[in-house]
Amino acid sequence: MMDWTALRAQFHLPDGVIYLDGNSLGPLPKAVSARVRAVIEDEWGDLLIRGWNSGAGGQGWMTWPTRLGDRIGRLIGAGPGTVTTGDTLSIKVYQALASALHLAGDRRVILSDTGNFPTDLYMAEGLISTIGQGHSLRTVAPEGVEAALSEDVAVLMLTQVDYRTGRMHDMAALTRAAQAKGIVTIWDLAHSAGAHEVDLTAAGADFAVGCTYKYLNAGPGAPAFIYVRKDLQDAVRPALSGWLGHAAPFAFDPAYAPGEGIERMRVGTPPVLQLAALEAALDVWDGIDMAAVRARSLALSDRFAAGVADACPDLTPALAPDVPRGSQISLRHPDGYAIVQALIARGVIGDFRAPDILRFGFTPLFLSEAEVDAAVGILADVMDSGAYRRPEYATRNAVT
Ligand SMILES: *Cc1c(COP(=O)(O)O)cnc(C)c1O
């Protein structure tokens, strides 16, 4: 049995807030501040440049990206030496896609779905025009992916859980179906890592990427991660061939030679302060059983969905009840933006995704049943009272 109360106590959660947006920016684990301060003062401050060899608790800052990659690996079913961290998720998508296209040889089609997060699709468009070899991006409805796996597809690039609706793809089945047609697979785990069980090894996925500031709680701008299946690593030709992915960065050889294994997916200088935050955030996950997280995530989100179905008839679920989903509930309403603003004014923080989705994330490490019930009550009040029609809720902020 997981002690959820003790887990919740590890987070700083402001009074008067019910936080249903940990799927977009996870809350602050209390241990992060002290850890980052220690790295700033004791390591950057006193070790200065010696920190590259002796910081990070004596192991050297330079080892941090892949050591933390191994710790993320435990949460996504990836073995040691298959995950490294750094850069942003957009960059990691680009790296994975460039490498996958190279492995895929002569085929020219990148297949994705229309529910994918825009940056993943934008990075594909940018890469296609940079390569200039006639590649194209084909997007189909999420339900149509399996049928669209044809012999002209080079790479299947999907986000496992749709950021908007919460719909979840069957990673193992689609990977198998793709590979049977000679297609290289890339899975974006942005809304999966830390949200539910993932087993990249069992699925046989070729590449995976994800971020650490959502369910993993490593803070705004925290580094992304990239996974490359062990047996592919030596064949991968990095497109972003930075010096820290070189076989011998400090040989300062003018010619590039890729580093060993997953190290070649590193690019430049690691973000040491963000890695310190990530390490403290990952400490929270020690000993956590992802099956228990998934069970509780479904219990909390089912409870919310049932409450809303009873109390808020004007809000339409974005998914049919039998469709597998991640750790979020999405509802549709034409005034979705204003409703979310009215909720935030009452301390219930969710978010809005254009054109009409109200999105609520259920992060079991800190949410309770009582908060879920209170959130349903407040949402019902916002709907019944029509409070969301007040003009101040209609003006859009830059970040929704
Ligand atoms: C959150 C998210 C991103 C964000 O990418 P950044 O480069 O970290 O800003 C990308 N893809 C997906 C699927 C996401 O959910």
The ligand as an SDF file (V2000), in Angstrom:
LIG
                    3D

 15 15  0  0  0  0  0  0  0  0999 V2000
    4.3410   19.5650  -23.2120 C   0  0  0  0  0  0  0  0  0  0  0  0
    4.6420   18.9690  -24.5340 C   0  0  0  0  0  0  0  0  0  0  0  0
    5.6870   19.4720  -25.3330 C   0  0  0  0  0  0  0  0  0  0  0  0
    6.4630   20.6740  -24.9170 C   0  0  0  0  0  0  0  0  0  0  0  0
    7.7100   20.7690  -25.5490 O   0  0  0  0  0  0  0  0  0  0  0  0
    8.8140   21.7500  -24.9640 P   0  0  0  0  0  0  0  0  0  0  0  0
    9.8990   21.7400  -25.9470 O   0  0  0  0  0  0  0  0  0  0  0  0
    9.2210   21.1860  -23.6110 O   0  0  0  0  0  0  0  0  0  0  0  0
    8.1980   23.0910  -24.7690 O   0  0  0  0  0  0  0  0  0  0  0  0
    5.9720   18.8020  -26.5120 C   0  0  0  0  0  0  0  0  0  0  0  0
    5.2500   17.7330  -26.9150 N   0  0  0  0  0  0  0  0  0  0  0  0
    4.2300   17.2480  -26.1750 C   0  0  0  0  0  0  0  0  0  0  0  0
    3.4760   16.0620  -26.6590 C   0  0  0  0  0  0  0  0  0  0  0  0
    3.8810   17.8650  -24.9890 C   0  0  0  0  0  0  0  0  0  0  0  0
    2.8510   17.4070  -24.2780 O   0  0  0  0  0  0  0  0  0  0  0  0
  1  2  1  0
  2  3  1  0
  2 14  2  0
  3  4  1  0
  3 10  2  0
  4  5  1  0
  5  6  1  0
  6  7  2  0
  6  8  1  0
  6  9  1  0
 10 11  1  0
 11 12  2  0
 12 13  1  0
 12 14  1  0
 14 15  1  0
M  END
$$$$
